[in-house]
Amino acid sequence: MPQIAGKEMGPIGLGLMGFTWRPEPPPQEQAFETMRAALKNGSNFWNGGENYGPPEYNSLVLLERYFEKYPEDADKVVISIKGGANPKTHQTDASPENTRRTLDDCIAQLKGRKKIDLFEFGRRDPAVPMEETFRLIDEEYVQTGKIGGISLSEVRAETIHEAVKYTKVHAVEVELSLFTPDVLTNGVASACAEHNIPLIAYSPLGRGLLTGHLRKPSDLPSNSLLRTFGFPRFQAGNFEANVALVEQVEAIAGARGCTPAQLAINWTRAVARRPGMPGAIVPIPGATTVGRVEENTRVLEVSEEEMAVIDGILEGFKPAGERYPDIFPVNT
């Protein structure tokens, strides 16, 4: 079992974003049932964010209410929280003032019901030296026991190599899926392996494409954030081209007797077996229903033969459209 921040993790985690950051969040009780099901199935690494929803109902508010109802679960779960956006500019701000604000606000929202195990800035702030930011967090928050440790999010390899000079990096959260295997070849995964850092794979289902439930742009809900922000891979023309990969994944999954989502999630785990890869890769698919958690948390071992077939598919496939719209910084 992978270990993060000294604690044993289940092989598949849970992304919390969908519970609070959407135009119509699911009912709170539904969220609680889903979270309990995830924990029951071994998914005890939970990933949320200060900006996953408005301040009155973000990941931290949800977690505080969950642990109020189920205090016995607090010690069973490792929570990773990303923050660092300036509330006025909505841009990453690693100044001392905003670093203290984001950490103090996140800690306060939990009301002492659970300590933040890992904290990470959603993106690197190029305007502030990492050494200064990490020194502040380490001295004022880690060493004082206010949080457990520091992780990184959406970073490039050079940032990882630099960060480890200044702090203990407990995890690196980056996008990894059959649609986005970039980190396996751009130095990020190898940097994690070199420094013995677990890799947290966000969006392992390609933001829903790899579930097989989306076939054309009109399948997206009218209020989907993928529509609102104009994610390129979901635009007309690109969408249809990208479904070609989904169909090939479905064929392999069908022969295996699993869903395409299960194959896609477990492929990210299987990558860790390969030379030069991090020893632990933990995918964190999002889910808002018990049924989806039951599907996503099924652990299966992808064979070397299946991996070879997938390699061949990926070599001949190039996703249509970039990962993010231009307004989002990437590879920071």
C-alpha positions as CSV (number, residue, x, y, z in Angstrom):
1,M,0.0,0.0,0.0
2,P,1.4,3.5,-0.8
3,Q,2.3,5.8,2.0
4,I,1.8,9.5,2.0
5,A,3.0,11.8,4.9
6,G,3.8,8.6,6.8
7,K,0.3,7.3,6.6
8,E,-0.9,4.2,4.7
9,M,-3.1,5.0,1.7
10,G,-5.6,3.0,-0.2
11,P,-4.7,2.4,-3.8
12,I,-7.3,4.8,-5.1
13,G,-8.3,8.2,-3.5
14,L,-11.2,10.5,-3.8
15,G,-11.4,13.9,-5.5
16,L,-13.9,16.2,-3.6
17,M,-14.3,19.0,-6.1
18,G,-17.6,17.9,-7.6
19,F,-19.3,18.0,-4.2
20,T,-19.1,21.8,-3.9
21,W,-17.7,23.4,-7.1
22,R,-20.6,23.2,-9.5
23,P,-23.7,25.3,-10.2
24,E,-26.0,22.8,-8.4
25,P,-24.0,20.8,-5.8
26,P,-25.5,17.5,-4.8
27,P,-27.4,17.4,-1.4
28,Q,-25.1,17.3,1.5
29,E,-26.4,14.0,2.8
30,Q,-25.7,12.5,-0.6
31,A,-22.1,13.8,-0.4
32,F,-21.8,12.2,3.1
33,E,-23.0,8.9,1.9
34,T,-20.6,9.0,-1.0
35,M,-17.7,9.9,1.2
36,R,-18.5,7.1,3.6
37,A,-18.7,4.6,0.8
38,A,-15.3,5.7,-0.5
39,L,-13.8,5.3,3.0
40,K,-15.4,1.9,3.4
41,N,-13.8,0.8,0.0
42,G,-10.4,1.9,1.1
43,S,-10.2,5.4,-0.4
44,N,-8.8,7.3,2.5
45,F,-6.9,10.0,0.6
46,W,-9.3,12.9,0.0
47,N,-8.3,15.8,-2.1
48,G,-10.1,19.2,-1.8
49,G,-9.6,22.9,-2.2
50,E,-10.2,26.2,-0.6
51,N,-11.6,27.5,-4.0
52,Y,-13.7,24.4,-4.7
53,G,-16.8,26.3,-4.2
54,P,-17.6,29.7,-2.5
55,P,-16.3,30.3,1.0
56,E,-19.6,29.4,2.6
57,Y,-19.6,26.0,0.9
58,N,-16.2,24.7,-0.2
59,S,-14.4,21.5,0.4
60,L,-13.4,22.6,3.9
61,V,-16.9,23.4,4.9
62,L,-18.1,20.0,3.6
63,L,-15.3,18.3,5.5
64,E,-16.0,20.1,8.8
65,R,-19.7,19.1,8.6
66,Y,-18.8,15.5,7.7
67,F,-16.4,15.1,10.6
68,E,-18.9,16.8,12.9
69,K,-21.3,14.0,12.0
70,Y,-18.6,11.2,11.8
71,P,-15.8,12.2,14.2
72,E,-14.6,8.6,14.3
73,D,-13.5,9.0,10.6
74,A,-11.1,11.9,11.2
75,D,-8.1,9.7,12.0
76,K,-8.9,7.3,9.2
77,V,-8.6,9.9,6.4
78,V,-5.7,11.9,5.0
79,I,-6.9,15.2,3.5
80,S,-4.9,17.2,1.0
81,I,-6.1,20.8,0.5
82,K,-5.0,23.2,-2.2
83,G,-5.3,26.9,-1.8
84,G,-3.3,30.1,-2.3
85,A,-5.5,32.1,-4.6
86,N,-5.9,35.7,-3.8
87,P,-9.6,36.3,-3.0
88,K,-9.5,39.6,-4.9
89,T,-7.5,38.8,-8.0
90,H,-8.3,35.0,-8.1
91,Q,-4.6,34.5,-9.0
92,T,-2.1,32.4,-7.2
93,D,-0.4,34.7,-4.5
94,A,2.4,33.2,-2.4
95,S,3.1,36.5,-0.7
96,P,3.6,36.1,3.1
97,E,0.3,37.9,3.7
98,N,-1.7,35.7,1.5
99,T,0.1,32.5,2.5
100,R,-0.9,33.1,6.1
101,R,-4.4,34.1,5.0
102,T,-5.1,31.0,3.0
103,L,-3.7,28.6,5.6
104,D,-5.4,30.4,8.5
105,D,-8.7,30.4,6.7
106,C,-8.5,26.7,5.7
107,I,-7.6,25.7,9.3
108,A,-10.4,27.9,10.7
109,Q,-13.0,26.4,8.4
110,L,-12.3,22.9,9.8
111,K,-13.0,24.1,13.3
112,G,-10.5,21.8,14.9
113,R,-12.3,18.6,13.7
114,K,-9.5,17.5,11.6
115,K,-5.9,18.6,10.9
116,I,-4.9,19.3,7.3
117,D,-2.5,16.6,6.5
118,L,-1.1,18.2,3.3
119,F,-1.4,21.7,2.0
120,E,-0.4,22.8,-1.5
121,F,-0.7,26.0,-3.6
122,G,-2.9,25.2,-6.6
123,R,-0.1,26.6,-8.8
124,R,3.4,27.9,-8.3
125,D,3.6,31.7,-8.0
126,P,6.5,32.9,-10.2
127,A,6.6,36.2,-8.4
128,V,7.7,34.8,-5.0
129,P,10.7,32.6,-4.4
130,M,9.7,29.1,-3.3
131,E,12.3,29.2,-0.6
132,E,10.5,32.1,1.2
133,T,7.1,30.5,1.0
134,F,8.2,27.1,2.1
135,R,10.2,28.5,5.0
136,L,7.2,30.4,6.3
137,I,4.9,27.3,6.0
138,D,7.4,25.0,7.6
139,E,8.3,27.3,10.5
140,E,4.8,28.7,11.2
141,Y,2.5,25.8,10.3
142,V,4.3,22.4,10.0
143,Q,6.7,22.7,12.9
144,T,4.0,24.1,15.1
145,G,1.7,21.2,14.3
146,K,-1.0,23.2,12.6
147,I,-0.7,21.2,9.4
148,G,1.0,17.9,8.5
149,G,3.2,18.8,5.6
150,I,3.6,20.4,2.1
151,S,2.8,19.0,-1.3
152,L,2.9,20.5,-4.9
153,S,0.2,20.9,-7.5
154,E,0.3,21.3,-11.3
155,V,4.1,21.7,-11.4
156,R,6.8,21.0,-14.0
157,A,9.9,18.9,-13.3
158,E,12.2,21.9,-12.6
159,T,9.8,23.0,-9.8
160,I,10.0,19.6,-8.1
161,H,13.8,19.6,-8.2
162,E,13.9,23.1,-6.8
163,A,11.3,22.5,-4.1
164,V,13.0,19.5,-2.5
165,K,16.0,21.8,-1.7
166,Y,13.8,23.8,0.7
167,T,11.2,21.5,2.1
168,K,10.0,17.9,2.5
169,V,7.6,17.4,-0.4
170,H,5.1,14.7,0.6
171,A,3.3,14.4,-2.7
172,V,3.0,15.9,-6.2
173,E,-0.5,16.3,-7.7
174,V,-0.6,16.5,-11.5
175,E,-2.9,15.5,-14.3
176,L,-2.5,11.9,-15.5
177,S,-4.8,9.9,-17.6
178,L,-4.9,8.0,-20.9
179,F,-5.8,11.4,-22.4
180,T,-3.0,13.2,-20.6
181,P,0.1,10.9,-20.1
182,D,2.4,14.0,-20.5
183,V,4.0,13.7,-17.1
184,L,5.3,10.3,-17.9
185,T,7.7,11.8,-20.5
186,N,8.2,15.4,-19.5
187,G,10.3,14.7,-16.5
188,V,7.7,15.1,-13.8
189,A,7.2,11.4,-13.1
190,S,10.9,10.8,-13.1
191,A,11.5,13.7,-10.8
192,C,9.0,12.2,-8.4
193,A,10.8,8.8,-8.7
194,E,14.2,10.4,-8.1
195,H,13.1,12.1,-4.9
196,N,10.8,9.2,-3.8
197,I,7.7,11.4,-3.9
198,P,4.2,9.8,-4.4
199,L,2.4,11.1,-7.5
200,I,-1.3,12.0,-7.1
201,A,-3.1,11.6,-10.4
202,Y,-5.9,14.1,-10.8
203,S,-8.5,13.8,-13.6
204,P,-7.7,10.1,-14.3
205,L,-10.9,9.9,-16.2
206,G,-10.1,12.8,-18.6
207,R,-12.7,15.0,-16.9
208,G,-15.4,12.4,-17.6
209,L,-14.6,11.4,-21.1
210,L,-13.2,8.0,-20.2
211,T,-16.3,7.0,-18.4
212,G,-17.9,6.4,-21.8
213,H,-20.9,8.3,-20.9
214,L,-20.0,11.4,-23.0
215,R,-20.2,11.0,-26.8
216,K,-20.8,14.5,-28.1
217,P,-20.8,18.1,-26.8
218,S,-24.5,18.1,-26.2
219,D,-24.1,15.3,-23.7
220,L,-22.5,17.8,-21.3
221,P,-25.0,19.4,-18.9
222,S,-25.8,23.0,-20.0
223,N,-24.3,24.3,-16.8
224,S,-21.2,22.2,-16.8
225,L,-18.0,24.1,-15.9
226,L,-16.4,22.4,-18.9
227,R,-18.8,24.5,-21.0
228,T,-18.6,27.6,-18.9
229,F,-14.8,27.8,-19.1
230,G,-14.6,26.4,-22.6
231,F,-12.3,23.5,-22.0
232,P,-10.8,22.9,-25.5
233,R,-11.1,19.1,-25.6
234,F,-14.8,19.4,-25.1
235,Q,-15.4,21.8,-28.0
236,A,-17.2,20.7,-31.1
237,G,-14.8,19.0,-33.5
238,N,-12.3,18.2,-30.8
239,F,-14.9,16.3,-28.8
240,E,-15.7,13.9,-31.6
241,A,-12.0,13.3,-32.3
242,N,-11.3,12.5,-28.7
243,V,-14.1,10.0,-28.5
244,A,-12.0,7.8,-30.8
245,L,-9.7,7.0,-27.8
246,V,-12.7,6.3,-25.6
247,E,-13.9,3.7,-28.1
248,Q,-10.6,1.9,-28.1
249,V,-10.5,1.9,-24.3
250,E,-14.0,0.5,-24.2
251,A,-13.0,-2.4,-26.4
252,I,-10.1,-3.4,-24.0
253,A,-12.4,-3.0,-21.0
254,G,-15.1,-5.1,-22.5
255,A,-12.7,-7.9,-23.1
256,R,-11.5,-7.6,-19.6
257,G,-14.9,-7.5,-18.1
258,C,-14.7,-4.1,-16.5
259,T,-15.9,-0.6,-17.3
260,P,-13.7,1.9,-19.3
261,A,-13.5,4.0,-16.1
262,Q,-12.1,1.1,-14.1
263,L,-9.5,0.4,-16.8
264,A,-8.5,4.0,-17.0
265,I,-8.1,4.5,-13.3
266,N,-6.1,1.3,-12.8
267,W,-3.9,2.1,-15.8
268,T,-2.6,5.1,-13.8
269,R,-1.7,2.7,-10.9
270,A,-0.1,0.2,-13.2
271,V,2.3,2.8,-14.6
272,A,4.1,2.8,-11.2
273,R,5.3,-0.7,-12.0
274,R,7.5,0.5,-14.8
275,P,11.2,1.4,-14.4
276,G,11.9,5.1,-13.7
277,M,8.4,5.8,-12.5
278,P,7.3,6.8,-8.9
279,G,6.8,3.9,-6.6
280,A,3.3,5.1,-5.8
281,I,0.8,6.7,-8.1
282,V,-2.6,7.3,-6.5
283,P,-5.4,8.3,-8.8
284,I,-8.1,10.6,-7.3
285,P,-11.2,10.3,-9.4
286,G,-14.1,12.4,-8.4
287,A,-17.5,11.0,-7.6
288,T,-20.8,12.4,-6.2
289,T,-22.8,9.2,-5.8
290,V,-22.3,5.9,-4.1
291,G,-22.7,4.0,-7.3
292,R,-19.9,5.9,-9.0
293,V,-17.7,5.4,-6.0
294,E,-18.4,1.6,-6.1
295,E,-17.3,1.6,-9.8
296,N,-14.3,3.8,-9.3
297,T,-12.8,2.1,-6.3
298,R,-12.6,-1.4,-7.9
299,V,-9.0,-2.4,-7.9
300,L,-7.8,-4.5,-10.8
301,E,-4.3,-5.3,-12.1
302,V,-3.8,-4.3,-15.7
303,S,-1.6,-7.0,-17.3
304,E,1.6,-6.3,-19.2
305,E,-0.2,-7.5,-22.3
306,E,-3.0,-5.0,-21.8
307,M,-0.4,-2.3,-21.0
308,A,1.4,-3.1,-24.3
309,V,-1.9,-2.8,-26.3
310,I,-2.6,0.6,-24.6
311,D,0.9,1.8,-25.3
312,G,0.3,1.1,-29.0
313,I,-3.0,3.0,-28.9
314,L,-1.5,6.0,-27.2
315,E,1.4,6.1,-29.6
316,G,-1.0,6.6,-32.5
317,F,-3.3,9.0,-30.7
318,K,-2.9,12.8,-30.1
319,P,-5.7,14.5,-28.1
320,A,-7.5,17.2,-29.9
321,G,-7.3,20.4,-27.9
322,E,-5.2,21.5,-25.0
323,R,-5.8,20.4,-21.4
324,Y,-7.0,23.8,-20.2
325,P,-8.3,27.1,-21.6
326,D,-5.6,29.8,-21.8
327,I,-6.8,31.5,-18.6
328,F,-5.5,28.6,-16.4
329,P,-1.7,28.5,-15.7
330,V,-0.3,25.0,-16.4
331,N,3.0,23.2,-15.8
332,T,4.1,25.8,-13.2
